[in-house]
Amino acid sequence: MMATTHALWGMALALPVLALAPEFAPVAFGAGLVGGLFPDLDLYAGHRRTFHFPVYASLAAVPAIALAIVAPLPWTVAFAAGLAAAALHAASDAAGGGLELRPWRASSERAVYSHYHGRWLPPRRWVRYDGAPEDLALAVLAAIPLLVVGDGRVAGVAVALLAASLVYVLLRKPLAALVEHLARLVPASVRPYVPERYRDA
């Protein structure tokens, strides 16, 4: 899925905080946004493996949420929201397409790496590829409650993420061709540092 979809769902995880403890809502929304984006910091260093922990992050989120409930402080709420968002990101990547430059071709059987299982989880392709129409639909679904009940800052971030999502959806397939062209121009000395899916293209 798109990074923006992950970010919106990370923020949406903070909605219960807004309802139950609104004083912690700003930190929860911010942490949900950061946690939703964080796993993709491995984009150029073992993407969907280095910072993606679909099992371990999900297990760790349970006590973190419990701690935030028992001892609600800004840092406990932020930690719980950020960790839950990162866990949702990693787990939901298995619902998408494979780890390849053109995932709509369905040629890769690697969706996300599970450190718990010691292997790559296969893509389920419920969302065929990042930037697919169903990916945009999921982003819209997460954004609606943020636009309805969020304050001006939350709504503004949601609108910006939706706008970026729409642009990416429109450009997704042409971007793959552009990346493939640019990958050919990379000097041989730099090529080992280019992500595998780009080198293979």
N, C-alpha and C positions, 0 to 999 in steps of 0.2 A: 504494500500500500504506500501511498504518498506520505512523505514526512508531514505534510500539512494535515492529512487525515489522522495520523497518529497524534499530532499535537492537539487537534480539536477533541479527540476522544480522551486524551489526558486531562484536558480542561474540564470535560464533561464529568469526569470522575469526581470533580470537586463540588458538583451540585448538591450532594447530600450535606456537605459542610455548610454551604450557604443556607440550607434549610434548618440545620440543627445548631450550628454555632457560627452565625454570620460574621462574628468578629474575626474569625480565622479564615474567612472566605478569600480575601485577597492573596494571602500566602499560599492557600491551597490551589487557587487557580494558577498562580505563577509556578508553583512546583509541578503541577500537572502538565503545564505547557513544557517546562524544561525536561521533565521525566519522559514525556511523550516523544521528544526529539532526541534525547540523549543516546539511545542505542545506535542511531545512525551516524554517530561520530566515528564509527568504525568503517565508514563508507570506503575509505582508501587503505584500510589496514585490516583485512580479514572480514569483509562485510558480512553481516548477519551471523558473525561468529564471535568476534572479539568482545563486543559489548552487548550481545544478545544472549539472554539467559531465560528461555521460556519456562523452564521448570524451577530453577533455583530462585529466580526473582519472584515468581508467583508464590512459592513457599515462604519466602522472606517477607512478602507483603502482608501476610496474615498476622504475625506478631507485631509488625510495625503499625498496622491499623488498630490492633488491640491496644497497643501502648498509647496511641493518639486518643483513643476513647477513654482509657483509664486516666491518663495524664495529659489532658489537652493543653498543649503549649505551642507557640508558633513553630518551634523546631520539630516537635513530634508530628504535628499535622503536616508540615512541609515534607518531612521524611516519608511519611506514609503515603501522601498523595504522589510524590515523585516516584517512589518505588513501585506503587501500584500502576502508575502510568507507563513506566519502563517495562514492567511485567506484561501489561496488556499489549504493548507494542511488540515485544518479542514473541509472545504467544500468537498474536493475530497475523504475524508474517507467515505463519504456516498455512493460513487460510488463503494466501495469495498465490501468485505465480512463482516460478523458479528464479534462481539467481543467475540471470543472463541478460545480455544487452537487449534482446528482443523477446521478452517473456511470453508474448502472444503466440510465439511459435511452439511453445510448450516442449522445448528440447532439454530442459534441465530438470533433474529430480532432486535438486537441493533448494529447499525453501529457507530453513533456518537451522542453525546447528544447536543441538541439545547437548550441553556438557554433561547432563545427568545420564543420558543414554549413550554418550560417546559416539554420536553419529549425526548425520544430517537428517532432518525430518523432511519428508517429501512434500511438495506443494499440493494443496487440495484444490487450488484454482477456483475457489468460490468467488474470489475477485481475480479475474483472469490475469491482470498485470497492474502494476502501479500506473495510475493515470487512466485506467479504464473507466467507462461511464459508471459502473457500479462502485468504483472507488470514490468518484465524485458524489454519488448518492449517499454513501456512508459519511462523507465529510459534511454534506448538507444536514443529514440526520443528527449528527453530533452538534452542529452549529445552531440548530433551531432553538433548543432550550437555552443556550448561552445568549442568544439574541433576545429571547423573551424575558428572562429573569436576571441576566447579568447586568452589571452597572455599565456605564459608558466605556470604561477601559476594556472590560471583558468583551463587550459587544464589538468594540473597535478592532480588537485583536482577531475576533472570530470573522469579521468581515474581511480583514486583510488576508487571513489564511484562506478563506473561501475564494477570494480574488486570485491569489497565487495558485490555488488548486485548479481553477478554471483555465488559467493561462497554461499551466502544465499539461492539463488534459488535451488542450487544443494542439500543443506542440510536441506531445510525447513521442509519436512515431518519427516525425522529422528530426527530433533531437538524437534519436538512435543513429540515424544516417550521418548526422553531423559529427557525433562522437567517433563513429567508425572512421570517418575521413580524417579527423584530427589525430586519431591513434596511429594512423599510417605516417604522420609527419613527425612523430616523436623520435628523437635521436636514439640510436641503438644503446648508448650508454645510460639512457634514462628508462628505456623500455622495461627493465626488470621491476621498476617501481610503479609501473602502471597496473591498475587492477586487472586481474586475470580475465574477467569478462570482456574488457576492452581490448586486451591483447589478442584474445581469441577471435574477436570480430574481424 
